Amino acid sequence: MAVPKKKHSKSRRDRRRSQWKAKTPNLGECSNCQELKLPHRVCPSCGHYDGRQAKAVK
């Protein structure tokens, strides 16, 4: 198993971890109601997907 010869500094460790963060989801508009929704998913507000009613919404 590989073992580091010297200790990495905190700045080096933090520079590596700076890229590890959550991204905001890519939201698109629903073609039916113009609400924001995740792509390739049924719209949670109106139940439409790909121009048709996919799910009944209360």
N, CA, C and O atoms as a GROMACS GRO file, in nm:
protein
  232
    1MET      N    1   0.084  -0.118   0.000
    1MET     CA    2   0.000   0.000   0.000
    1MET      C    3   0.088   0.124   0.000
    1MET      O    4   0.188   0.129   0.072
    2ALA      N    5   0.054   0.223  -0.079
    2ALA     CA    6   0.134   0.344  -0.090
    2ALA      C    7   0.116   0.431   0.034
    2ALA      O    8   0.005   0.453   0.081
    3VAL      N    9   0.227   0.480   0.085
    3VAL     CA   10   0.226   0.567   0.202
    3VAL      C   11   0.300   0.696   0.165
    3VAL      O   12   0.410   0.690   0.111
    4PRO      N   13   0.241   0.812   0.194
    4PRO     CA   14   0.310   0.937   0.159
    4PRO      C   15   0.439   0.956   0.239
    4PRO      O   16   0.444   0.925   0.358
    5LYS      N   17   0.542   1.006   0.172
    5LYS     CA   18   0.670   1.026   0.238
    5LYS      C   19   0.667   1.148   0.330
    5LYS      O   20   0.729   1.147   0.436
    6LYS      N   21   0.596   1.252   0.288
    6LYS     CA   22   0.585   1.375   0.368
    6LYS      C   23   0.438   1.411   0.385
    6LYS      O   24   0.353   1.373   0.304
    7LYS      N   25   0.411   1.486   0.492
    7LYS     CA   26   0.274   1.531   0.518
    7LYS      C   27   0.237   1.643   0.421
    7LYS      O   28   0.314   1.736   0.399
    8HIS      N   29   0.116   1.633   0.364
    8HIS     CA   30   0.067   1.740   0.277
    8HIS      C   31   0.019   1.854   0.364
    8HIS      O   32  -0.044   1.832   0.467
    9SER      N   33   0.049   1.975   0.323
    9SER     CA   34   0.007   2.092   0.400
    9SER      C   35  -0.144   2.110   0.392
    9SER      O   36  -0.210   2.054   0.305
   10LYS      N   37  -0.199   2.189   0.485
   10LYS     CA   38  -0.343   2.215   0.487
   10LYS      C   39  -0.386   2.288   0.361
   10LYS      O   40  -0.495   2.263   0.310
   11SER      N   41  -0.303   2.376   0.311
   11SER     CA   42  -0.340   2.451   0.190
   11SER      C   43  -0.346   2.359   0.069
   11SER      O   44  -0.433   2.375  -0.017
   12ARG      N   45  -0.256   2.263   0.062
   12ARG     CA   46  -0.258   2.166  -0.048
   12ARG      C   47  -0.380   2.077  -0.040
   12ARG      O   48  -0.445   2.049  -0.142
   13ARG      N   49  -0.412   2.033   0.080
   13ARG     CA   50  -0.532   1.950   0.102
   13ARG      C   51  -0.658   2.028   0.065
   13ARG      O   52  -0.746   1.975  -0.003
   14ASP      N   53  -0.666   2.152   0.108
   14ASP     CA   54  -0.785   2.233   0.082
   14ASP      C   55  -0.797   2.270  -0.065
   14ASP      O   56  -0.909   2.282  -0.116
   15ARG      N   57  -0.685   2.289  -0.134
   15ARG     CA   58  -0.690   2.316  -0.278
   15ARG      C   59  -0.749   2.199  -0.353
   15ARG      O   60  -0.826   2.218  -0.448
   16ARG      N   61  -0.716   2.077  -0.312
   16ARG     CA   62  -0.772   1.958  -0.375
   16ARG      C   63  -0.921   1.948  -0.348
   16ARG      O   64  -0.998   1.913  -0.437
   17ARG      N   65  -0.963   1.980  -0.225
   17ARG     CA   66  -1.103   1.968  -0.188
   17ARG      C   67  -1.189   2.083  -0.238
   17ARG      O   68  -1.311   2.076  -0.228
   18SER      N   69  -1.130   2.187  -0.291
   18SER     CA   70  -1.208   2.302  -0.336
   18SER      C   71  -1.297   2.268  -0.455
   18SER      O   72  -1.396   2.337  -0.479
   19GLN      N   73  -1.263   2.163  -0.529
   19GLN     CA   74  -1.341   2.124  -0.646
   19GLN      C   75  -1.460   2.037  -0.609
   19GLN      O   76  -1.548   2.014  -0.692
   20TRP      N   77  -1.463   1.989  -0.484
   20TRP     CA   78  -1.567   1.896  -0.441
   20TRP      C   79  -1.680   1.974  -0.378
   20TRP      O   80  -1.678   2.004  -0.259
   21LYS      N   81  -1.780   2.008  -0.459
   21LYS     CA   82  -1.892   2.085  -0.408
   21LYS      C   83  -2.018   2.048  -0.485
   21LYS      O   84  -2.011   1.995  -0.596
   22ALA      N   85  -2.131   2.078  -0.426
   22ALA     CA   86  -2.258   2.048  -0.490
   22ALA      C   87  -2.287   2.150  -0.598
   22ALA      O   88  -2.256   2.268  -0.583
   23LYS      N   89  -2.345   2.105  -0.708
   23LYS     CA   90  -2.383   2.194  -0.818
   23LYS      C   91  -2.534   2.218  -0.812
   23LYS      O   92  -2.609   2.134  -0.763
   24THR      N   93  -2.575   2.332  -0.862
   24THR     CA   94  -2.718   2.359  -0.870
   24THR      C   95  -2.776   2.276  -0.985
   24THR      O   96  -2.711   2.262  -1.088
   25PRO      N   97  -2.896   2.222  -0.970
   25PRO     CA   98  -2.954   2.141  -1.076
   25PRO      C   99  -2.990   2.225  -1.198
   25PRO      O  100  -3.029   2.342  -1.184
   26ASN      N  101  -2.978   2.166  -1.316
   26ASN     CA  102  -3.017   2.234  -1.439
   26ASN      C  103  -3.168   2.226  -1.452
   26ASN      O  104  -3.223   2.119  -1.477
   27LEU      N  105  -3.234   2.338  -1.436
   27LEU     CA  106  -3.379   2.341  -1.444
   27LEU      C  107  -3.422   2.392  -1.581
   27LEU      O  108  -3.357   2.478  -1.639
   28GLY      N  109  -3.532   2.337  -1.631
   28GLY     CA  110  -3.590   2.381  -1.757
   28GLY      C  111  -3.736   2.416  -1.737
   28GLY      O  112  -3.795   2.383  -1.634
   29GLU      N  113  -3.792   2.482  -1.835
   29GLU     CA  114  -3.933   2.522  -1.827
   29GLU      C  115  -4.023   2.410  -1.875
   29GLU      O  116  -3.991   2.340  -1.972
   30CYS      N  117  -4.134   2.393  -1.809
   30CYS     CA  118  -4.236   2.300  -1.855
   30CYS      C  119  -4.303   2.363  -1.978
   30CYS      O  120  -4.334   2.482  -1.978
   31SER      N  121  -4.324   2.283  -2.082
   31SER     CA  122  -4.384   2.336  -2.205
   31SER      C  123  -4.533   2.366  -2.188
   31SER      O  124  -4.591   2.440  -2.268
   32ASN      N  125  -4.595   2.309  -2.085
   32ASN     CA  126  -4.737   2.328  -2.063
   32ASN      C  127  -4.766   2.446  -1.970
   32ASN      O  128  -4.846   2.534  -2.004
   33CYS      N  129  -4.703   2.449  -1.852
   33CYS     CA  130  -4.737   2.551  -1.752
   33CYS      C  131  -4.623   2.651  -1.727
   33CYS      O  132  -4.642   2.744  -1.649
   34GLN      N  133  -4.509   2.635  -1.790
   34GLN     CA  134  -4.394   2.724  -1.778
   34GLN      C  135  -4.334   2.729  -1.638
   34GLN      O  136  -4.264   2.825  -1.605
   35GLU      N  137  -4.360   2.628  -1.555
   35GLU     CA  138  -4.296   2.617  -1.423
   35GLU      C  139  -4.159   2.553  -1.442
   35GLU      O  140  -4.137   2.482  -1.540
   36LEU      N  141  -4.066   2.577  -1.349
   36LEU     CA  142  -3.935   2.515  -1.355
   36LEU      C  143  -3.945   2.370  -1.311
   36LEU      O  144  -4.012   2.338  -1.213
   37LYS      N  145  -3.874   2.282  -1.385
   37LYS     CA  146  -3.873   2.140  -1.353
   37LYS      C  147  -3.740   2.081  -1.395
   37LYS      O  148  -3.667   2.141  -1.475
   38LEU      N  149  -3.708   1.964  -1.342
   38LEU     CA  150  -3.587   1.894  -1.382
   38LEU      C  151  -3.607   1.835  -1.522
   38LEU      O  152  -3.717   1.792  -1.556
   39PRO      N  153  -3.502   1.832  -1.604
   39PRO     CA  154  -3.517   1.778  -1.740
   39PRO      C  155  -3.544   1.627  -1.738
   39PRO      O  156  -3.497   1.556  -1.649
   40HIS      N  157  -3.619   1.580  -1.836
   40HIS     CA  158  -3.653   1.438  -1.855
   40HIS      C  159  -3.734   1.382  -1.740
   40HIS      O  160  -3.722   1.264  -1.706
   41ARG      N  161  -3.816   1.467  -1.678
   41ARG     CA  162  -3.902   1.423  -1.570
   41ARG      C  163  -4.041   1.485  -1.586
   41ARG      O  164  -4.056   1.589  -1.650
   42VAL      N  165  -4.139   1.420  -1.528
   42VAL     CA  166  -4.276   1.471  -1.532
   42VAL      C  167  -4.281   1.600  -1.450
   42VAL      O  168  -4.219   1.608  -1.344
   43CYS      N  169  -4.354   1.699  -1.499
   43CYS     CA  170  -4.368   1.826  -1.428
   43CYS      C  171  -4.446   1.802  -1.298
   43CYS      O  172  -4.556   1.747  -1.303
   44PRO      N  173  -4.392   1.841  -1.183
   44PRO     CA  174  -4.463   1.816  -1.057
   44PRO      C  175  -4.587   1.903  -1.038
   44PRO      O  176  -4.675   1.868  -0.959
   45SER      N  177  -4.595   2.016  -1.108
   45SER     CA  178  -4.710   2.104  -1.087
   45SER      C  179  -4.829   2.071  -1.177
   45SER      O  180  -4.943   2.084  -1.134
   46CYS      N  181  -4.805   2.027  -1.301
   46CYS     CA  182  -4.918   1.999  -1.390
   46CYS      C  183  -4.925   1.854  -1.437
   46CYS      O  184  -5.030   1.812  -1.486
   47GLY      N  185  -4.817   1.775  -1.423
   47GLY     CA  186  -4.820   1.634  -1.459
   47GLY      C  187  -4.796   1.606  -1.606
   47GLY      O  188  -4.817   1.493  -1.650
   48HIS      N  189  -4.752   1.705  -1.684
   48HIS     CA  190  -4.726   1.684  -1.825
   48HIS      C  191  -4.582   1.640  -1.848
   48HIS      O  192  -4.491   1.677  -1.774
   49TYR      N  193  -4.563   1.559  -1.953
   49TYR     CA  194  -4.430   1.520  -1.998
   49TYR      C  195  -4.435   1.497  -2.148
   49TYR      O  196  -4.521   1.424  -2.198
   50ASP      N  197  -4.345   1.558  -2.220
   50ASP     CA  198  -4.332   1.541  -2.365
   50ASP      C  199  -4.462   1.574  -2.438
   50ASP      O  200  -4.500   1.505  -2.533
   51GLY      N  201  -4.530   1.680  -2.392
   51GLY     CA  202  -4.650   1.727  -2.460
   51GLY      C  203  -4.776   1.648  -2.432
   51GLY      O  204  -4.877   1.668  -2.500
   52ARG      N  205  -4.774   1.560  -2.334
   52ARG     CA  206  -4.894   1.483  -2.302
   52ARG      C  207  -4.911   1.473  -2.152
   52ARG      O  208  -4.816   1.492  -2.076
   53GLN      N  209  -5.034   1.443  -2.108
   53GLN     CA  210  -5.062   1.426  -1.966
   53GLN      C  211  -5.009   1.290  -1.923
   53GLN      O  212  -5.057   1.187  -1.969
   54ALA      N  213  -4.909   1.290  -1.834
   54ALA     CA  214  -4.847   1.164  -1.792
   54ALA      C  215  -4.892   1.120  -1.654
   54ALA      O  216  -4.885   1.002  -1.620
   55LYS      N  217  -4.939   1.217  -1.574
   55LYS     CA  218  -4.974   1.186  -1.436
   55LYS      C  219  -5.088   1.276  -1.393
   55LYS      O  220  -5.088   1.395  -1.425
   56ALA      N  221  -5.183   1.221  -1.321
   56ALA     CA  222  -5.293   1.302  -1.269
   56ALA      C  223  -5.245   1.379  -1.147
   56ALA      O  224  -5.184   1.322  -1.057
   57VAL      N  225  -5.273   1.508  -1.143
   57VAL     CA  226  -5.230   1.594  -1.032
   57VAL      C  227  -5.354   1.642  -0.960
   57VAL      O  228  -5.453   1.682  -1.022
   58LYS      N  229  -5.348   1.639  -0.828
   58LYS     CA  230  -5.464   1.683  -0.747
   58LYS      C  231  -5.480   1.833  -0.751
   58LYS      O  232  -5.571   1.888  -0.689
   0.00000   0.00000   0.00000
